Amino acid sequence: MFSFRASRVRLLALAPHFLVFACLALLHTPARAQSSRNVTLLAHLNQHAGYSACWSYVHPDGREYAILGATDGTAIVNVTDPAASYEVAFIPGLASQWREMKQYLTYVYVSTEAAGGGIQIIDMADPEHPALLGIYATGINHEHTLEVDPARGLLYCNGTRLESTQTGMRVLSLADPVNPVDVGGYTQDYVHDCFPRWDTLFASCIMSGTMRVLDVSNPGAITEITSWTYPGAHTHGAETSRDGNYLYVCDELNYGTMKVFDIHDLMAHPEIMEITVNPLAIVHNVHVKADTAFVAYYTEGIRLFDIADPSCPAQFGWYDTYAGYSGGFHGVWELAPRFPSGTFIASDISSGLYVFRTNPDYGIVKVKVVDRSMTPVAGADVTAIGESDSTRTQNSGIARMALSPGSHTLRVKRFAYRSADVAVSITKSAHDSVLVTLQHEPLATVTGVVRRETDSASLEGADLELDGTPVEGESTSGGAYTLIGVPGGTYTLSCDRVGYAPVERVVAVEPGVDRAEDFTLRGAAWYDSCDTDRGWSLSAPGDNAITGLWERADPVGTAEGSAVPAGRLGGGLAPRPSGEGSPHPAPQHEDPREGTLQAGPVQPEDDHTPGAGGFCFVTANGIPGKPPGDSDVDGGRTTLTTPALDMSGMTNPYVHFARWYFMNSPGEPDSFLIDISPDGLSWVNVRSILASAPAWRHETFRVRDYITPGDRVRIRFTAQDQGPEGIVEAAVDDFELYEGASDTSVVTVPAPPAPVVALSA
């Protein structure tokens, strides 16, 4: 059973070590931010129908080539003079969305998920005239990804199959590069990708959501050193820092992030940071070169992080190749930074090869935030005022920012502390540090009683929130409420109860001084708990969804389950040499896989109205025991419309309701639209909700901001699934129409003392 207390929509509620390298205001719009920073585009080639991965080939004489996967083969592009890049050859291959490649000596090995494709071996001895020497298909003929250990002459083949039979991760000896030999493998889990570091292999097991660290000193008898999973795990790929003490892991799922693990002690491996550049987007691959982490970030393009301090990456560069919505499996698939010249390349799924150089015009400021006892303050937001750069301190109280040369003002904020503004001067390529001491804000308690306007009777179950803070509460018997732990400051305090007009009041709290604030609520002019039929329309002209149509019902909750290893495929498993252990394969990894999301609710189990057994409007009721996709919106749109509402006698009408929205394919045109009409004929959009928010949320809007109120006003709710495989669910409850009124009370708050700041080089 899923039960969620309603709240106003908040941008993010993040763990202390979760860092957002983005302007949070971008979450609600598909508009693109600045398309590049500290990255120069030197060439762009788009000569084929579609693309997958890319990799760098460096010839012994220093010439540099891009190896680019296309849907029908592999392109070889000379990028030695990046601005004059040209394709020298195209090696045809079986049609496939997946093609991965790696270099060993003067050979390139290309894998594919195409049935019977095997591994192509391309001779690059004359890189201007590459030649396909043959195809390796001994015991395997599908491979998802490849990795080379050049020091040991080993080729790791991940996610392999022989026709439909799982064959695990295979290890091939390249002692004779033209004739690889299978020398061992690992079949205990599906390995999506791997990263070798001497005789240790970091195996990303996407289907079980597990990072496995393997001892590969003897490929014929691979053993596990340790393994772990973690919240939100969809372990797609990973690489270590240059010193081997930190591991960067990418989770390829909707809203997936990059995690940083401290692996000084492999058996402990704590997660110390989680990074996103846009919470709607999906991270794909990470590759480390020297003190830079190059990250392929699908719709957010390429992202470059300074890892001179590998425990705390700082984003310093990006280039966005994709002009569509954020989220989903579009944009940059892969990037390859291994060229000695400093050139690096990226492949965009739809627009081809990009050739870049970095232009690192930045300096680093390391901010350490402590309290007066010198205890690190985690979760402090650090923002460059007037700029898009922002980050958050991790558990050590540290955050690093890459800022352009010049003067900047950093604002350091943490709830329950007095904020600090810090002036910094940045020099190109310099690394400076700032120590900021935040003072605890004396805390107060706000209490009060909520009553009904008509007879002053107490109201139980009213929600109270201090906007912009985690402080919230609910009135109990007698209408009393208590909000504990309120720092000094001026806030908007909201009071809302089902069936009554909500009240927002500006209040001020003096540091450490308790105060009382009572509320009197007026009944809504029109209220519908949705428990009875009051004339709503469950469809509209143009609706074309084939399932998930609106209905009024007692909702049946559905949920996304936790990631677990899947069972065996039919047909069994190919025999493996002795010493490899008992196989436990997962099924073929069909990625990019739309519709992958972390575990949690999809459709509500309970309506929003207090009390049990109530009704609400939902996009088809869930089927008990069935997966969410069996009853969600599919194939188009479905529309819910209120009856005609007479607002002609109202001076300042407002609409207020509870809504629920789940979608797991961001980047597609899936959305939840809220529109208003003065007559049921012409419509004005009020909200276009693009982000999943699977909990009851309050929405309020002023009618006159959109139309002139009349006697035939209608509001409609449109849920639509236009993407290929997404899950979309919506719900509406407790619809209210009320007359707006101002209700304010302000107390002057003394200014806080200046923070303590120390600067050092």
Secondary structure as UniProt FT lines:
FT   STRAND          7..8
FT   TURN            16..17
FT   STRAND          18..20
FT   HELIX           24..28
FT   STRAND          36..37
FT   STRAND          39..45
FT   STRAND          51..58
FT   TURN            60..61
FT   STRAND          64..70
FT   TURN            71..72
FT   STRAND          73..78
FT   HELIX           82..84
FT   STRAND          86..92
FT   STRAND          99..104
FT   TURN            105..106
FT   STRAND          107..112
FT   TURN            115..116
FT   STRAND          119..123
FT   TURN            127..128
FT   STRAND          131..136
FT   STRAND          145..149
FT   TURN            150..153
FT   STRAND          154..162
FT   TURN            163..164
FT   STRAND          165..173
FT   TURN            177..178
FT   STRAND          181..186
FT   STRAND          193..197
FT   TURN            198..199
FT   STRAND          200..205
FT   TURN            206..209
FT   STRAND          210..215
FT   HELIX           219..221
FT   STRAND          223..228
FT   TURN            231..232
FT   STRAND          235..240
FT   TURN            242..243
FT   STRAND          246..251
FT   TURN            254..255
FT   STRAND          258..262
FT   TURN            266..268
FT   STRAND          271..276
FT   TURN            279..280
FT   STRAND          285..289
FT   TURN            290..291
FT   STRAND          292..296
FT   TURN            299..300
FT   STRAND          302..306
FT   TURN            310..311
FT   STRAND          314..319
FT   STRAND          332..336
FT   TURN            340..341
FT   STRAND          344..348
FT   TURN            349..351
FT   STRAND          352..358
FT   STRAND          363..370
FT   TURN            372..373
FT   TURN            378..379
FT   STRAND          381..384
FT   TURN            385..386
FT   STRAND          390..392
FT   TURN            395..396
FT   STRAND          398..403
FT   STRAND          406..413
FT   TURN            415..416
FT   STRAND          420..426
FT   TURN            428..429
FT   STRAND          431..437
FT   STRAND          443..452
FT   TURN            453..455
FT   STRAND          463..466
FT   TURN            467..468
FT   STRAND          472..474
FT   HELIX           477..479
FT   STRAND          480..487
FT   STRAND          489..496
FT   TURN            498..499
FT   STRAND          503..509
FT   TURN            511..512
FT   STRAND          515..516
FT   STRAND          519..521
FT   STRAND          526..528
FT   TURN            541..542
FT   STRAND          550..553
FT   STRAND          558..560
FT   TURN            570..571
FT   TURN            578..579
FT   TURN            594..595
FT   STRAND          600..603
FT   STRAND          616..619
FT   TURN            624..625
FT   HELIX           628..630
FT   STRAND          636..641
FT   TURN            648..649
FT   STRAND          653..663
FT   TURN            666..667
FT   STRAND          671..677
FT   STRAND          684..689
FT   STRAND          693..702
FT   HELIX           703..705
FT   STRAND          713..721
FT   STRAND          728..739
FT   STRAND          756..760
//
